[in-house]
Amino acid sequence: MKKGKVYLIGAGPGDPELLTIKGKRCLEEADVVVGDYLADKRLLRFMNPEAEYIYVGKKAGNHTMKQHDISLLLAEKGKEGKVVARLKGGDPFVFGRGGEEIEVLKEAGVPFEEVPGVTSAIAAPAYAGIPVTHRKIAASFAVITGHEDPTKNESSIHWDKLAGGVDTLIFLMGVSNTAMIASQLIKYGRSKVTPAAFVRWGTRPYQETYTTTLENASEDVKKLGIKPPAVFIVGDVVNLRQDMRWFDNRPLFGKRIIVTRSRSQASRLVDVLNEKGAETIEIPTIAIKEPSDNYKGMDEALEHISTYDWLLFTSQNGVDYFFKRLYDKGMDTRALGHLKIGAIGPATARWLARHGIRADCVPEKYKAENLLAVMKPLLKGNEKILLARAKVARSVLPEGLRDLGCSVDVVEAYQTVSDEENKEKLIETLRNHDADMITFTSSSTVYNLMNQLDGKGELLKGVTLACIGPITADTCRKYNLEPSIISKVFTIDGLVHAIEEGVSQK
Ligand code: SAH
């Protein structure tokens, strides 16, 4: 029988990229993933899709499962021979009760490993622009529980020593005890005007930071309604935030943006938006599939590829599906050696380069008319041209080429179909006003989104619409919707640039 093992994995404070490489590997290997309230859900994308997911999260005051039962569950799964990934927020050994789980595993004879994580104690301040140490300002820091029962007679926290003995004090689980923490520190000699800060949901797209002073902190918790989870930082390093802020002042920070592109295509847009600070909500309204004629047209063209003079691509999908079919038929790029190759824009050209092909013709800006214009001087007028593209597409390019005397075969490389899997999520997100903006990267994303809303735009009230170009914008107008952001450059980077401009103007 397979031998089970439990990995106690530090999931880090939230930003999925703060998971360690080892943590990711263990997560990928696991048969069972046991998740926590503070372990970011976005990490579950690294899970084996076949693996079982068990949520045992505890939210303050609302315990889903008792700690001892969680430990027993881990032991039980391990004994069944399963590889278990126990995902814990931050670092498992920093107020994470990792030690308690290990005691039970040890007792049960189940092998275990601990994979340290990035603790919120350091990372949340870091993402607020507050280094916990700094030459000349802070030579020491301490991480302290803020959850100690205030009615307890004997405190195990050495307030007298901490107050004056450590430069930076970082309290976890301390929000509801701020008054007690501040008064103890002041009582033992820490200056009332010591800078302090709360960082709530640190490293996440919805991080909140509040700066205050030791004497005003508990007042501010009430006044501003600061809620857990937050770290409370006390010390002069808090002042460094003014100059060292980098995360929550990015151009799209705090913006919640729906991405409607197909899942297979969304990643780049999502990455760029995230990098600029936005929180993205992926709700694909379309999906990309093999051609509706089951490659009939494409196969015929590939069999006669030697008779063509030109091969044109108008999308990355077209490139993907064309080459997939080429390779599936046992051919390779040598079959294309005699062809001139055109790409509708720089992104498609870059995609072609991944197959070792440098396009002969690339307009600076993505648009059928522009490709036609750059090809024109290179054509004699009797060329045979193959165009591999989506089932439904504009006719500008083939018609324009035919007008120049060329013969054009348009073959279907892929089709775009509607994806309704996330309809409920879409409606709920809009109803709860959980989105500030929707991006449309093609007319079909508009059509399919509107279909899911039964053609009605009421739910889109107050939501900014951002379109990749004028054609997509016109499609919005068919539904009486006026996009306020329309990219002039019809690429993902162009769209993101337009969004940034639109947001900064507001
Ligand atoms: N093991 C965790 C801490 C668990 S105790 C770690 O190393 O980070 C729970 C406390 O951690 C919360 O009450 C809060 O004070 C803090 N915390 C965890 N994640 C946080 C985050 N993303 N932002 C701010 N505080 C966080």
Residues whose N, C-alpha, C, O or C-beta is under 5 A from the ligand:
A	BS01	SAH	P13 G14 L38 G89 G90 D91 P92 V94 F95 G96 T119 S120 A121 A124 F171 L172 M173 G174 V199 R200 W201 G202 P228 P229 A230 V231
